[in-house]
Amino acid sequence: MRIETLLRQNAVRRGDRLAVICDERQLTWAELDHESDRLANALSALGYRAQERVALVLGNSHPIVTAFYGLWKINLVAVGINPRMTAPEIARILAHSGASAVICDTPAAVEAAAALPGVRAVFTVGLDGPEGGGHPALADLIAAGDPTPAPETGGGGDLRSLRYTSGTTGAPKGCMATHDQQLAHTANYLAEVDVPRGGPTWLSVPLTLGVGASYVTTTAYLGVPLLLRRRFDPAAFVRDIAAYGVEHAFLVPTMLVDLVRALPGLDLPAARRLKMIGYGGASISWSLIRSLTEALGVDFYHAFGATEAGGFTALLTPDDHRNFLDAGATSIVPVGRPAAYAEVRIFDQADREVAPRETGEMRIRAASVFSGYWSQPELTGQVLKDGWLRLGDIAWRDARGYIYLADRAQGVIRSGAQNVYAGEVEAVLQACPGVARAAVIGVPHERFGESVLALVQRVPGGDLTEERVLGYCAERLAGYKRPRGVEFVAGLPVDEGGKIRRSELKRLTGALLGEATEEAR
């Protein structure tokens, strides 16, 4: 089976119901099926053949959904690229993937494509005049396409996408994913989370990201509309809930923080029509979840995964959230327990599975796991070993099987003879009252090699002090894990998925970076 099969089925079963809602336009399932057929046939007439790569550099709107389905219907491979990237960044991905066409809504993508002879065509959305470089519009290409249903082609084992990692720990890598893998992820996710079907799923996470694109499949599987926005604004979010009967949304932690801040000024009766919020990408606190639960009466689930994992492999379900809240949880929020059709285990350096509360490397085995990195077999061999995906995530599990992420291996701070995992310290900092967002880095230390420095973004209007932050950590972290200093910052660099860009953190620091403080000594 292939993902576009879900679209074809919805066009028959619920053709007059909405499939996509956005500012510019609304599409029914029948209209989406029809327009993606036209696009598929137009690209086929231009000579594009099975498994060629086509880059999509598009923001959240109906054209990207139409493009996904149009490509899949003639067995092309979608290469999602964040439209906020610069021309050199886009060019690097275009060259690496060997993309032969670009569909875009940014001048940077037009510029990037112009320098690559392998790109045979560029189709633009909303770019007129010099910005569009004289390239044809996607809408005109679709309008010229044969309206006849595109013939079914390919199989579930064919590549559907190359999803490039964020590159925060090195050069981006193209993760190869098939239709079968995406459908396995969707089944795994929906076996654990009873996503509401009475209204749209709301999303402002870019569809060029793996988690965003996964909801194209999820909403087609459920037969519900996908309501797309380019940005998150709490008041506009609540207006959408009231206007469209939104019942489910997926938000990243920065959006949840913004939503809590905005609660006093929101139309809460309208917001309470929302039934469920999914989140993931970075740690948050139980106090934040509790605030939203009490204000909105909404259920939560946490989804943990990775681009290479093909989707969510561990989930903290709504029932889990209720149980933790009822117990008065104030500790770190776990990432969840292994999803129904996924194995998640933790091993030490001798390849022995560790006991509860012992830290080790997390390994994943699931039908959704990716096929490897495009044109990089050596890197693929480093992360796919003996049937297990090994990304360097450091974690531990408690006696009930809940998994707690300590950090990526690249986020380890070496203090003396001890490893300090940045994610573990950040989760504690995130739970500290008055903290809006936090990150930690290692700074040079005369005696220990490195010590932990906390970068903290205060809740607006708050009077949080360094003393209170350090005192809070002292009660919850072993001595070697505790921050030795705190630097308050206006904001922290995060990617579109809400994950901290670790490579940019040190640019924020002032006098504490590059030298040990007297206190740390």
C-alpha positions, -999 to +999 in steps of 0.1 A: +000+000+000+011+036-006+001+069+011-018+082-019-041+052-017-056+069+014-063+100-006-080+080-034-102+063-008-112+095+009-121+110-025-146+082-029-159+079+007-160+115+018-152+135-014-172+166-005-157+169+030-128+193+037-093+178+035-071+210+038-079+243+054-055+273+051-057+311+047-056+311+009-080+282+002-099+252+013-098+219-005-122+189-003-108+154-006-122+152-041-105+185-051-072+175-036-074+141-054-082+159-087-056+186-085-028+162-074-038+140-105-033+170-127+001+178-112+012+141-115+002+140-151+018+173-159+051+162-144+049+129-162+044+147-195+075+167-188+095+135-186+099+130-148+102+093-140+099+071-110+121+078-080+135+111-093+138+136-065+118+168-065+125+195-038+096+212-020+106+245-005+072+256+006+055+270+037+024+256+052-004+260+027-025+239+003+002+238-025+026+216-004-001+191+003-011+190-033+026+186-043+032+157-019+003+137-033+011+147-069+047+135-066+037+102-049+011+094-075+039+091-102+064+076-077+086+106-073+105+113-041+097+145-022+127+164-007+113+187+020+134+218+026+127+244+052+117+276+033+136+297+060+169+283+048+194+305+029+203+300-007+236+283+001+219+259+025+192+250+000+218+246-027+237+221-006+206+199-002+196+202-038+231+191-049+233+163-024+199+149-032+203+152-069+169+170-072+158+175-107+130+199-100+121+225-074+087+237-063+092+267-041+078+300-026+110+317-017+135+337-038+163+319-020+152+286-035+150+302-070+186+315-065+198+282-052+184+262-082+198+286-107+234+275-098+227+238-103+226+224-138+209+192-126+177+211-117+157+209-149+127+230-138+115+254-111+079+260-104+069+289-081+041+297-057+033+334-050+065+347-067+060+373-094+084+393-114+121+391-106+115+372-074+103+342-094+131+344-119+106+341-148+098+305-139+063+291-144+038+290-116+028+258-099-009+268-104-004+270-141+013+237-143-016+221-124-042+238-146-024+224-177-023+189-164-045+160-178-074+157-154-076+119-159-067+100-127-030+092-126-024+054-131-014+036-099+023+029-099+050+017-076+049-002-043+051+004-006+088-003-005+096+027-028+111+058-014+086+085-007+109+112+008+144+123+016+141+142+049+172+161+057+182+163+094+186+198+109+224+197+108+228+211+143+255+185+150+271+185+115+263+186+078+226+177+070+220+141+060+192+128+038+171+102+056+155+078+031+119+068+040+094+046+022+057+045+020+056+013+041+077+030+068+054+060+070+022+039+072+038+017+099+045+049+119+009+061+115-005+027+126+019+026+156+010+061+167-028+057+163-027+024+182-015+043+213-033+077+209-070+080+202-069+111+181-103+129+179-121+126+146-148+152+151-128+182+138-096+193+121-061+187+132-043+220+137-007+224+127+018+252+123+049+230+125+063+231+089+053+202+066+089+203+054+098+187+088+093+150+095+068+155+123+048+180+102+048+159+071+036+129+091+003+146+098-004+146+060-006+108+064-023+108+098-052+131+087-057+111+055-058+079+076-084+094+099-103+112+071-102+146+090-091+180+077-056+193+082-057+230+092-025+246+083-010+278+096+025+293+089+030+307+124+017+301+159-002+329+176-022+320+207-052+343+200-054+332+164-051+296+175-081+300+197-101+317+170-094+287+147-106+264+174-139+283+176-143+289+138-135+254+126-142+231+156-105+221+160-103+191+183-066+181+180-034+201+176+003+193+176+025+220+192+062+223+200+072+234+235+079+270+226+042+272+214+030+257+247+050+283+266+035+311+245+000+296+251+004+296+288+016+332+288-014+343+268-041+325+289-053+356+308-062+373+275-078+343+257-114+333+250-111+303+272-147+290+266-139+288+229-105+272+236-121+245+256-136+230+224-101+216+219-098+180+231-062+170+227-027+185+223+003+165+212+038+179+218+074+169+213+109+181+204+122+194+237+115+191+274+088+209+293+076+210+329+047+194+347+037+229+359+032+241+323+012+210+315-009+214+346-016+251+339-030+242+304-049+212+316-066+233+343-073+262+320-085+243+289-095+208+302-075+193+274-057+160+271-020+158+263+003+132+247+040+134+243+056+120+211+093+110+210+110+101+178+136+111+153+138+116+116+158+083+113+132+065+135+106+073+109+083+089+135+071+083+171+087+053+188+078+062+224+047+079+237+034+094+269-003+089+264-032+110+277-038+083+304-001+086+314-004+124+317-035+121+339-019+096+362+012+117+367-008+149+373-031+131+398+000+120+416+012+156+419+042+151+396+069+177+398+099+158+385+112+155+349+086+147+323+095+113+307+094+109+270+070+079+274+070+042+271+077+022+239+050+025+213+029-006+205+050-018+176+084-005+186+112-018+207+131+007+227+160-006+249+189+009+267+224-007+266+257-001+282+290+001+264+294-036+266+261-042+248+244-053+279+209-041+286+210-019+317+188-022+348+162+004+357+176+038+366+210+030+349+220+053+321+229+040+287+225+043+249+189+041+237+184+017+207+153+015+186+138-013+164+106-007+145+090-011+110+091+027+107+129+030+110+145+047+079+163+029+051+196+048+057+213+081+046+211+090+009+244+082-007+262+078+026+265+040+033+293+045+059+272+068+080+243+045+076+264+016+090+272+037+120+236+041+131+220+009+118+237-021+135+223-056+140+188-044+132+189-016+158+188+022+152+216+038+173+216+076+172+236+082+204+206+091+226+214+087+262+185+076+284+174+056+314+141+040+324+123+037+357+107+006+372+074+011+354+091+013+320+089+051+315+119+063+295+138+095+305+160+111+279+193+123+293+207+137+261+222+131+227+257+119+229+269+151+213+254+170+243+276+154+269+295+177+292+326+160+307+331+173+342+360+156+359+355+119+355+317+123+351+294+126+321+268+153+325+239+150+300+227+184+290+191+172+284+188+159+320+199+192+335+177+212+311+147+192+321+152+201+358+158+238+349+127+238+328+106+228+358+120+256+379+094+283+386+101+314+366+120+297+338+105+301+304+132+281+286+166+268+295+197+252+280+231+243+294+266+242+279+300+232+292+325+260+299+362+256+305+371+248+341+406+249+355+402+217+377+374+197+361+380+204+324+344+216+320+316+229+343+280+234+336+267+269+327+229+274+326+214+298+300+180+308+312+152+327+296+130+342+323+092+342+323+083+378+312+079+401+341+096+376+365+123+383+390+141+350+389+176+352+403+207+331+399+206+321+435+171+306+432+180+287+401+211+272+416+192+264+448+164+246+429+190+225+410+209+218+442+178+200+456+173+179+425+207+171+409+239+155+420+267+179+427+286+172+395+255+178+374+246+212+389+251+244+370+280+264+385+266+296+371+236+311+354+234+336+326+200+351+318+193+356+281+166+372+261+159+341+241+174+307+230+180+295+195+156+268+184+148+251+151+113+248+136+107+217+156+114+235+189+148+218+195+176+238+208+204+246+183+233+236+204+259+248+179+246+284+185+244+285+222+279+297+230+273+328+209+248+340+236+272+338+265+291+367+280+319+368+306+312+334+320+322+317+287+358+310+281+369+312+317+360+295+350+342+317+375+356+321+409+326+303+423+332+273+400+368+271+411 
